[in-house]
């Protein structure tokens, strides 16, 4: 897979996580553990994107 394609896929997943965090945050009783987990995944993806951009 080309690096650009992988970066695009990761950016899409990052964007999807934003939506999932937003939905969970607006619930009457949001699951803070799930929100925290989603945010951690989002940060990992951001770091991976950064790594791919600098190496590619």
Secondary structure, DSSP 8 states (H G I E B T S, - for coil): --HHHHHHHHHHHHHHHHHHHHHHHTSTT--HHHHHHHHHHHHHHHHHHHHHHHH-
